């Protein structure tokens, strides 16, 4: 393993012992998550000729993934090799069965929704597992931050690539073929991950849960709860973006450019993650989060009067630049606030809190867009950022506390 001074580039991060195989496997499995929502939507809609049923299936999948922290806790306690393969087999089985039922011509609407819910319930926590491996492999805080930056940037690329692969499957075959590819990617990537030397080593050395551990896990620490409130609030702030952009595009007659606008957001996030890992040398969660939230508030406010497509694209690129650094800071902070045997669960709570916030923000955005127009949607996002900034200002010191118990294996 390289000494801290040597880990000065992303290439050095990938040269950490066991990193390349584990990361390639995790990236393969995560690509399936970038494809699955669109795949479910297309398969169910084409099979039932109903957007209502397709929407219910996607919603069922999304809601059940909120249980991801519980699955991550199970992995923390039992080890990746004992849990992830079974979850992946169940996930792949549900997705393949959904595709097979569609091919068979079934119009059983409830069955499609149940299979989508099953896929969400059984989706393995691949991202948290990879971040736990990064934490174990990296020799110092700076290298870990760079590893998380690389991880976040590649994840953004995967979520931009996934829908393109679904589209390619539609061109050469059908939506059911996209379902089979989605299932195969998850299964192959997960199996390769748990059999990688890095994962086997961490399973062998993982800390045994102590009898004093509370059932609330990392939620028992105030600093961690503050972090989740920040992520929930930022989810509420950014959740309306897609709705607001679609409303603004329809208002200006440029609905076809919505895809370009969202792509600018993803590209900005990827570049932001890479730059953050390369340039930021210290971990100061209170200051970093305050700066990133303030920047997001200003940029969201700038969207309110903006109608020019090029200006919107530029603003979204800048908003994206703050997105990955926000998560990188959150993941590193969660690591420091959680015990060693809670790292996967803590990492999962970060994304779960943000996803819940996004869902809440998007639901409110629809009402605002109908009643007051797209400008009010962006204004609400900026206001949410300001409220988060108040939370960081008042309670941010708790983010810099350290877990009192960090059992080592």
C-alpha positions, 0 to 999 in steps of 0.5 A, a space after each residue: 500500500 502506498 504511503 500517504 505522500 505517494 497517494 497524490 493522484 487518482 491513479 495512485 488511489 486505483 493502485 491501492 491494493 485490491 482497489 481496481 478489481 473491487 471498484 470495477 465490480 462495484 461500478 458494474 453493479 451500480 450501472 444496473 441501478 442507473 438502468 432499473 428505474 427507466 427499465 421498469 417504467 418502459 416494461 410495465 407501460 408497454 405490457 399494461 398500456 398504462 402510465 398509471 401502473 408504470 408510475 406505481 411500479 416505479 414509485 413502489 421500487 423507489 419507496 422500498 429502497 428507503 429500507 437500504 440502511 437496514 440492509 447495510 446494517 445487516 452487511 455490517 454485522 454479517 459481512 458482505 459475502 454472507 448478505 450481498 449475493 443473496 440480495 442480488 439474486 433476489 433483485 435479479 430474479 425480480 427484474 428478470 421475472 418482470 421481463 418474462 411476465 411482460 414477454 408472456 403478455 400478462 396484463 396482471 397489473 398488481 403483479 408488475 407492481 409487486 415485482 418492482 417492489 420486490 426488486 427495491 426490497 432486495 436491491 443490494 447496498 453496493 455503493 455503501 459497501 464500496 465506500 466502506 472498502 475505500 475507507 479500509 483501503 485508504 491510508 489517510 484522510 486525504 487519500 480517502 477523500 480523493 477516493 470518495 471523489 473518484 467514486 462520486 464522479 464515476 457514479 455520476 457517469 454511470 447514471 448518465 450512461 444507464 439511460 443511454 444503454 436502455 435506449 440502445 437496448 430498445 433500438 436493437 431489441 426491446 425493453 425486456 432485453 434491457 431488463 435482462 441486461 440490468 439483472 445480469 449487471 447487478 448479479 455479475 458486479 455484486 458477485 465479483 465485488 464480494 469475491 474480490 480480495 479487498 472485500 474478503 479481507 474486510 469481511 475477515 477483519 470486520 469488527 464484531 458488533 458489541 452487545 452495547 450497540 444501540 438499535 438506533 445505530 449511528 442515529 444515536 449520535 447528535 452530530 450524525 442526525 444534524 448531518 442527515 437534516 442537512 442532507 434532507 434539506 438539500 434534497 428538498 432544495 434540489 428535488 424541484 429542479 427537474 420539475 421546475 426545468 420542465 415547466 420552464 422549458 415548456 413555458 419557453 417552448 424548448 421542452 426538447 432541451 430538458 435532457 441537455 439541461 439535466 445532462 449539464 447538471 450531471 456533468 457539473 457534478 462529475 467535474 465537481 467531484 474530481 476537482 474537490 478530491 484534487 484541490 481540497 486538502 483538509 476536512 472541515 465539514 462545517 465550513 465546507 457544507 456552509 460554503 456549498 449550501 450558500 453557493 447552491 442558494 445563490 445559483 438556485 435564486 439565479 434560476 428564478 428569472 432565467 429563461 435563456 437556454 444557454 444561461 440555464 445550462 451554465 447555471 445548472 453546470 455550476 449547481 452540479 459542481 457543488 453536488 458531488 462535493 456535498 456528498 463527499 463531505 457528507 460521506 467523510 463526515 459520516 465515517 468520522 461520526 460512526 463506529 467502525 461496525 456502522 460505516 455501511 449503515 451510516 453511508 446509506 443513511 446519507 443517501 437515503 436522507 437526501 433521496 427522501 428530501 428529493 421526493 418531498 421537494 419534487 412533490 411540492 414542486 408540482 403544486 408550485 409549478 401549477 399554481 405559480 409557475 417555474 420561478 416559484 419552484 426555484 425560489 422555494 429551492 433557494 429558500 430551503 438552502 437558506 434554512 439548511 444554512 441556518 442549521 449548519 450555522 447553529 448546529 454545525 459544531 456537532 458535525 466535527 465531533 468524533 464517535 466515542 466508540 470505534 471498535 477495531 477488528 
